[in-house]
Amino acid sequence: MGEKRIHGKLEEDSAREFTRAILNDLNALERMITDGLIEDGIRRVGAEQEMALVDRRGCAAPVAQGMMQILHDDPRFQTEVALFNLEANLDPQTLGGPFLRHLEHELNDVLTAARRAASDIEADVVLTGILPSLRRSDVTRDNLTPEPRYALLDTVSLAAQDGEIRIAVDGLDRFEGRFDTVVVEGVNTSLQLHLQVNVGDAARLYNLAQLITAPLLAASTNSPVIMGKRIWHETRVAVFERALDDRTGSKLGRGVPTRVGFGSSWLQDSLVELFKDNIARFPIIMTREIETDPMQELDRGEIPKLKALNLHNGTVWRWNRPCFGLTDGVPHLRIENRILPAGPTVLDEVANSALFYGLIVGLDDSYGEVKERLQFSQARENFIASAHYGLDARYTWLDGRRTGARELLLGELLPAARKGLASIAVPDEDIDRYIGVVEQRVESGRTGSSWLMEGLSEVPEDERPALSRHAVSLMLERQQADAGVHEWPHLRALESDQES
């Protein structure tokens, strides 16, 4: 949520005025689509890398402001809601050719810059979905990044949940927590992937992105633990959805969706359906000053920025989010995949990216309109199964076929991803490098989550905090060596090797 000039005092008049502004933006978007003003014919990709900041002991370090002072000349970096996180926005590039090796290069570049800045203040940077060593004492308002947009998010989130954020989730262990700050949302870090889409392809590709989210997540899980409790293979899903759950009373009874979620139905014709759904389902929690009328801008031959629509869209955290944006003044539509956790290594992240983009390209023709071949509720159940069980998840797939995550990936999806990447001129050696990493991960069953969960399951609960801190140190070593997680020795074996 990068917008800074926002307001949260939702008096009736200001809320009504801002609703009109969103509807005006929506009308302008539909007009741009009808008039052929949205960029077509080019597919761009981009990424946002979130990272956790740790001290020399491997514990959360609230040093984002100090790092931003050091990194002030690098426009790629920005703060996140928690002072122990940082984000880097990568440059967009064209989908195809050597784009994956370019992604790997830039990810390494931003992490090198971040680590250099962190080392100046006795800290480090780790890629993980949820920091294993996180403590309850880290999740306080003292660690809320002191910027107006985050203070506002904190205020409105607590107000919507009667003054405290309650999280209760069962997995291998049970986690319960009550928090007086939205900093709890900041315990999650991810790698977010962007895909610019043509108007005519957008709904179909969005549905495809929704379908493949389950196996993509199953192969990539990296957040099994929160505050010493072993929960799901991707605990981020549970924590994020509950941390920003503003439903109370009758909304819960009616099954109203949360602001963080997978969605409620397949798209029929257009990404615009999602923006309309946002307006219909989710109350305004933030406003901003509206300086221009988007329809008048279009009348003058100008392209509006649709700031009201984008702000409201930014307060609905879909796992696959539709976005409107401008590149050099040219409007475009894109899909933002937000499900992938950060880490375990840059190599793993680029491998996950290769799987996502390869499947989008490789399955588009063969799968066709997935909305006609699977009920949406089944796609959502597949997603939830992946969050719970990772590679052990079971799915209902297209045309009612029952299958497991590993079987589906090895027998169908990884070959399809290879084919898709080859069709957009990705070099063979890149395909072998990145898809090969996912193949070895799936064959071995070794994801970031299984590595950590197996290690922590072998010690008594009172020993988990120390082992979690040790795991962070080992993760740092392995990340800087850039060895894929499928090659990591057992957590306890690593500990023994280091002690000897």
RAKAGI-V304399 format. One record per backbone hydrogen bond with DSSP energy under -1.0 kcal/mol. CO is the residue of the C=O (numbers start at 1). NH is the residue of the N-H. Records with the same first field share a line. If there is no record, write none. Layout:
BEGIN
CO: NH / NH
END
This chain:
BEGIN
4: 6
7: 287
8: 10
9: 11
11: 15
12: 16
13: 17
14: 18
15: 19
16: 20
17: 21
18: 22
19: 23
20: 24
21: 25
22: 26
23: 27
24: 28
25: 29
26: 30
27: 31
28: 32
29: 33
30: 34
31: 35
32: 37
33: 36
43: 95
44: 196
45: 93
46: 194
47: 90
48: 192
49: 88
51: 86
52: 126
53: 61
54: 124
55: 58
59: 55
61: 63
63: 67
64: 68
65: 69
66: 70
67: 71
71: 74
74: 77
76: 89
78: 87
81: 145
82: 85
83: 64
84: 53
86: 51
87: 78
88: 49
93: 45
98: 102
99: 103
100: 104
101: 105
102: 106
103: 107
104: 108
105: 109
106: 110
107: 111
108: 112
109: 113
110: 114
111: 115
112: 116
113: 117
114: 118
115: 119
118: 121 / 123
119: 122
124: 54
126: 52
129: 189
131: 134
135: 138
136: 139
138: 140
140: 143
141: 144
143: 83
145: 147
147: 151
148: 152
149: 153
150: 154
151: 155
152: 156
153: 157
154: 158
155: 159
156: 160
158: 163
159: 162
161: 164
165: 179
167: 177
169: 175
173: 171
175: 169
177: 167
179: 165
181: 184
182: 185
184: 187
185: 188
189: 342
190: 50
192: 48
193: 337
194: 46
195: 335
198: 202
201: 205
202: 206
203: 207
204: 208
205: 209
206: 210
207: 211
208: 212
212: 216
213: 217
214: 218
215: 219
217: 220
221: 449
222: 129
223: 235
224: 231
226: 229
229: 226
230: 173
231: 172
233: 223
234: 237
235: 239
236: 240
237: 241
238: 242
239: 243
240: 244
242: 245
248: 251
249: 253
250: 254
251: 256
252: 255
259: 317
261: 319
270: 273
271: 274 / 275
272: 276
273: 277
274: 278
275: 279
276: 280
277: 281
278: 282
287: 7
293: 297
294: 298
295: 299
296: 300
297: 302
298: 301
306: 310
307: 311
308: 312
309: 313
310: 314
312: 315
313: 316
316: 318
317: 261
319: 338
321: 336
323: 334
325: 332
327: 330
330: 327
331: 39
332: 325
333: 197
334: 323
335: 195
336: 321
337: 193
340: 191
345: 349
346: 350
347: 351
348: 352
349: 353
350: 354
351: 355
352: 356
353: 357
354: 358
355: 359
356: 360
357: 361
358: 362
359: 363
363: 367
364: 368
368: 370
369: 372
370: 373
373: 399
375: 379
376: 380
377: 381
378: 382
379: 383
380: 384
381: 385
382: 386
383: 387
384: 388
385: 389
386: 390
387: 234
388: 233
389: 392
390: 393
393: 405
395: 403
397: 400
398: 401
401: 397
403: 395
404: 408
405: 409
406: 410
407: 411
408: 412 / 413
409: 414
412: 416
413: 417
414: 418
415: 419
416: 420
417: 421
418: 422
419: 423
421: 424 / 426
422: 425
424: 97
427: 431
428: 432
429: 433
430: 434
431: 435
434: 438
435: 439
436: 440
437: 441
438: 442
439: 443
440: 444
441: 445
445: 447
447: 451
448: 452
449: 453
450: 454
451: 455
452: 456
453: 457
455: 458
456: 459
460: 463
461: 464
463: 467
464: 468
465: 469
466: 470
467: 471
468: 472
469: 473
470: 474
471: 475
472: 476
473: 477
474: 478
475: 479
476: 480
477: 481
478: 483
484: 487
485: 488
490: 494
491: 495
492: 496
493: 497
494: 498
495: 499
496: 500
END
